């Protein structure tokens, strides 16, 4: 099965980030994104790089981590394997909770809208 490599423009669209930001992430996290070079030195990204880039952005912007901290988390750094596994489980749980909270908020907004019409 052959996987389709993505151009930097496709990755930008998939992540909602600027091409320049993706270039910066590629430079700062060299090797972690699995980028290869095509003809003319154009960057090609494996499909799984989209999620890694989103994760990097989340850690840098939303969690306030430094580049070094993100490298440690994603690259293994000083954290043992079981810690990474636990972090992945916790991230999945947090993502599930966020979705539940979005649904609850939507329900509350609908109830308030109905109550406001009365």
N, C-alpha and C positions, 0 to 999 in steps of 0.2 A: 504494500500500500504506500503510495507516494504522498507525502504531505506537501501542501502548497505553502511556499514561502511568501511573506507579505512585504510589500514595499514600505518605506517609511511613511509615505502618504496614507496608505491603507491603515497602518498602525495609528497614525495621528487621528484618523477618522474614528477608528474603533475605540480609542482611549479618550478622545476629546481634548487631547493635548496638542500643543504646537509642535511642528516638526523640529524646531530648534531645541525644545525641551527634551524631545526623544533623543536627539543627537547628544545632548548633554548627559542624559541618563546612560546612554551607550558608552560614553567616555568615562563616566564616573564608576560605572558598574561593569567594566569590561569583562567579558567572559560569562557573566551571570545571565545575560539575555540570549546567548547563543546566536548572535548575529554573525552572518557570513557576508562576504563581499562578492558582488556580481561584477559583470563587465563594467568598466568605468568606475570602479570602487564604490558602486551603489550598495547601500546597506540592504540586506534581506533578513527578515525576522521570521523565526519559526512561529506558528500560531500561538504557542504557549507563552511567548514573550508579551503578548497583549495583557494577560493577567498579571504577569510579573511587573510590568510597567505601572499598571493600576495600583498594585500593591506598594511599589516604591513611592509613587505619588502620595498614597494614603499615609504611609509612614512618615514621609518628609513633611507634608503639609498639614494633615489632620492630627497626627500624633506628635508632631514637633520634633521628630528624631533628627539626628545629624546624619550626614552622609556616612560617616564612620560607623555609627550605630546600625544603620540600614545594611551596610556591608557585612557587619558581624552577624546580623540576624539572617540575611539571605545567603551569605557565603559560608555559614557554619561558625565563623569566628570562634569565640570561646564557649559557645553554648553547645552542650552535648546533644546528640541525636534525640534522646527522649524529650528534651526540652522543646526542640523544634516540633516534634510530633504533638506535644501538648499545646503548643502555640497554634498549630494548625487546627486542632480540635476546638480550642477556645475561639478562634476566628470564625469557624463555621457556626458555633453556637451564637456568637455575637451577630453574625449575619442573619441567622434565623430570628433572633430577638428583634432586630431592626425591622424585619419584614412584618412581624406580628405587631410591633408598635405602629408601623405605617397603616396597617389595616385598622387598628383600634382608633387611630387619629382620624382616618377616613370616616369611620362609623360615628365618632363623636361629632365631626363636622356635619354629617348628614342629619344627625339628631338635632343639633343646634339650628340647622337650616329649617327643619320641620317646625321646631318650637318657635322660631322667629316668625313664621307665617301665621301662627295662631293668634 
